[in-house]
Amino acid sequence: MRTNNIAGRLMVALDYSSAEEARLLIDRLQGIPCYMKVGMQLYYAAGPDFVRELKHKGYNVFLDLKMHDIPNTVKGGANSITRLGVDMFNVHAAGGVLMMKAAREGVNEALAQDASLTAPLIIAVTQLTSTDQRTLNEEIGIPGAVEETVVRYARRTLEAGLDGVVASPLEVNAIKDACGTEFKTVTPGIRPQGSEKGDQSRTLTPGEAIRRGTDFIVVGRPITANADPRRAAEQIIEEMTI
């Protein structure tokens, strides 16, 4: 039971260009009760039908489209996503409190129109885990430390009535201190022992992230690019339990 509970906190990033490629991985992971994360690449290729397919197979689904637009557009997008039946989706915290509140309004409208729907968790992206200090200050134009910016966005997300944020595992403690332990953290930038960082700049191992109190970890290439993805996923789950 302990392993199953931990496995449900692992989100596998299905970063593929087609449903066929994603299905090959899913077949190899069959029986592992992990979350499946569908990002832009796969969603734009396979569309909502693939999300429905994952739900039919019994998976929890995080639809990672990072909505960032005017409030009315985000509201409509959130309404459609809720009707799709996903368990979690995200917006960009940089869109502001009104935009984030509009996402919640879109969810609530969908629920009011169809009582059979379940409310998904709504989380906001604070800063991408590829963003380092220089990029934040010099290219994005936000002064101060990365952690300060992440916590400020997390506070605005809480103010908007959303459920949590996407942030690097390095910022989990600060976010929980600022927003409370019930405020969810979803942490990409997870690299198992001995794996390459790739384009991630703010990373921890699965075990380190869990010990810091994160609710979910997102892992892509260490599983999807592995010659034995099932064993890779099992090893990550083992690391999460240590």
N, C-alpha and C positions, 0 to 999 in steps of 0.2 A: 504493500500500500504506500509506504514511504517513497519507493522508487517511482510509482505511478504519479504521485503528487508532484514530485520533482520534475518528472518528464513533462508534465503539463505546463511547467514554467519555461521550457525550452521552445523557442520559436525558430523553426527552420525556414530560412529565407529561400524561397523558390525563385531564384534569379536565373530564369531560363527564357529563351526566346520563343518557346512553343509549349503547348500543353503536352505534346507527345514526350518531350524531354522531361518535363516535370513529372509525368506519370511514371516514367522509368525509376526516378528516385523514390516516389511515393510507394511504389511496389516493393522496393528494397527496404523501406522503413515500416512496412506493414506491421501493426501490432504495437508500435511505440506510440503512446498517447500524447504526442507533442502537438503544439500549435503549428499551423502552417501560415507563413507570411507571404502574401501575394503583393509584389511591388509593381511599379510602373511597367517594367519590361514585359512581364508575363501578362499583366492585365490588359495592356494595349494589344497584345498578340492574341490572347485567348478569350478575353472578354468576361462578362458576368456569368456566362454558362459554366466556365471552369470553376468559379467560386461556388456556384450551386452544386457542382460535382463534388467538390471537397466537403461541403456541408452534408451531402447525401452519404458520403463515406464516413461521416461521424466526426470530422475534425473541427476544432475551433479554428477560426480564420481571422487573421489580422490583415485588413486591406490597407496597404501602405501607399496611399496616393498623395499624401502631404498637401491637402488642399490649401490654397493661399490665393484668395480672390476677394472681390467685394462681398459684403455680408450676404446680400440676397442670393448671389450665385452659390456661395458656400452652403447656405440654408437649403437650397434646392438639391445640391449634391448630397448633403447629409440625409435628406429625405429619401433619395433614391438608394443610397447605400444601406440605410436601415431596412428598406423593403427587400434588399438583396439577402438579408439574413446574416450578415457578418457579425462576429463577436466583438470586434474592435476596429476602429479606423482612426486616422489622424489628420490634423490640420497643422499649419505653421503658426506658432505662437507670435511670430513677427507680424502677423496680420492684425493683431490688436484684440482688445477685449470684446468690442462689438462684433467682430467677425467670428470669434470663438463662441460668443453667446448665440449667434445666428446658427452655428452648427448644432447646438443643443436644441434650438427651436425647430430646426428641420427634423431632428430625431423625434421630438415630442409630437410634431404634426403627423408624422408617419404612424406613430403608435396610436394616436387618437383616431386615425382613419382605418386602422386594421388592428384589432385587439389580439390577433394571433401572433403578432410580431413581438420580439424581445428586444429590449434596449441594448444597443452595443455600448461598450466602453468608448469614450472619446478622449483621445490623448493629443497633446500638442508637441511638436518638434521644437526644442529649444535651440540647440546648435548641433549641426552635423558632427559626427565623431571624426570626420576628416578635417575639421576646422581647428587649426592651431592658433597660438597667440598672435603671430604675425598676420595670418589671414584675417582674423577677427578685427584687429586694429587697423591694418593698412589697406586691406581690400574691401572688407564689408563696411568699415568705417565706424565700428563700435569701440569706444575707448574702454579701458579697464581690463581686468582679468576675465578669462573664459568662464570660470566658475561664478563670478559675480553676475555676468550676463545670463547664464543658465538659471540661476536662482531667481533673478528678477523676472524672467519669462515664466518660471514655474509659479511664482506668486500671482502673476496676471492670469495664468491658466486656472488656478484655483478660484480667483475672483470671478472668472467667467463661468464657473460652475462645471468645468470639465473634470474628468476622472484622474488625470495624471499627465505625465510628460515622457517624451523620448529624450534621453540624455546619455552621456557616457557613464560608465560605471564609476568613474572617478568622482562624479558629482552627486552620487546617490545620498550619501550622508548629509550633505548640505541641503539637498532638496527635502529630505524627510524632516530635518530639523526646522526648515522654514514652513513646510506645508502639512506636516503631520504624517504619521506612519501609515494611515489609510490611503494617502495620496499615492497613486500607482507610479512606478518607474519601470520603463521598458528600456533596456540597455543594449544597443549594438556595441560594436567595438570589442567583441569578446574573441579572444584568441586562446585556444587550449595550449597547454604546456608544449613548447617546442615548435609551434607553428609561426609562420611569418605574419608580420603586421599588415602587409599589403599597403593599401591607401588609407588605413586607419592611423590616426596619430594619438588617440587617447583610449588606451586599451587596458583590460585586465583579463585574467583567466576566468573560466566559469566559476570555480570555487571561490575565488576572491570576490567576484561580483555578488554571489549569493550571500557570502558572509557579510558584505556591506549592507545587505538588506534589500537588494533589488527584487522586484516582483517577477520580472520576466527577463530572460536574456535572448538576444537574437544572434544566431550563428548561420552564416552562409557558406562561404568557400571552404572552411575547414571540414564541412560535411559534404557539400555538393561537388567539390573538386577532388575528394578523396577516392582512392581506388576501391575502398570498402566503406561506403557511406554509413552503412548500418553500424559497423563496429565503431566508426568515428562518433556517431551519435551516442552509442552506448557508453563510450569512454567519457564523453562530455557529461552525460548524466551521472556517471560515477564520480567525476570531478566535482559536480554540483553537490553531491551528498557528503563529501569529506569535510 
